[in-house]
Amino acid sequence: DISELYQIFSDEVLGSGQFGVVYGGTHRHTGRPVAIKVIDKTRFPIKQEEQTKNE
């Protein structure tokens, strides 16, 4: 589960687009700031899934 590795700040929206929202957060073990993209899979084309995994 991603929430075990990262603390996601749902009130800290860094950006949004057609397929999802990017939130700010921190890595729980290092404390480093991170950006976490949350994708709405119901709006996401399957052919782009592999490409997005590389982001």
C-alpha positions in Angstrom: 0.0 0.0 0.0 1.4 3.4 -1.0 0.3 5.0 2.3 2.9 2.8 4.1 5.7 4.5 2.2 4.4 8.0 1.7 2.3 10.5 3.6 0.0 12.2 1.1 -1.3 15.7 1.8 -4.7 15.7 0.3 -5.1 19.4 0.9 -1.8 20.1 -1.1 -2.8 19.9 -4.7 0.2 20.6 -6.9 -1.6 20.1 -10.2 -4.4 18.3 -12.0 -5.2 17.1 -15.5 -7.4 15.0 -17.6 -6.5 11.7 -15.8 -5.8 12.7 -12.3 -4.4 14.9 -9.6 -0.9 15.5 -8.2 -0.5 15.9 -4.5 2.4 16.9 -2.3 3.6 14.5 0.3 6.7 13.1 2.1 8.5 9.8 2.1 7.9 8.3 5.6 11.4 6.9 6.1 13.5 9.7 4.7 11.2 12.7 5.2 12.0 13.9 1.7 9.2 15.8 -0.1 7.6 14.0 -3.0 4.9 14.6 -5.7 2.3 11.8 -5.9 0.2 11.4 -9.0 -3.3 9.8 -8.3 -4.8 8.6 -11.6 -8.5 8.1 -12.2 -8.3 4.7 -13.9 -11.9 5.0 -15.2 -10.7 7.9 -17.5 -7.3 6.5 -18.3 -6.6 4.8 -21.7 -5.1 1.3 -21.2 -2.4 1.9 -23.9 -0.9 4.7 -21.8 -0.6 2.6 -18.7 2.9 1.3 -19.3 4.2 4.7 -20.3 2.8 6.3 -17.1 4.4 3.6 -14.9 7.8 4.9 -16.1 7.0 8.4 -14.8 
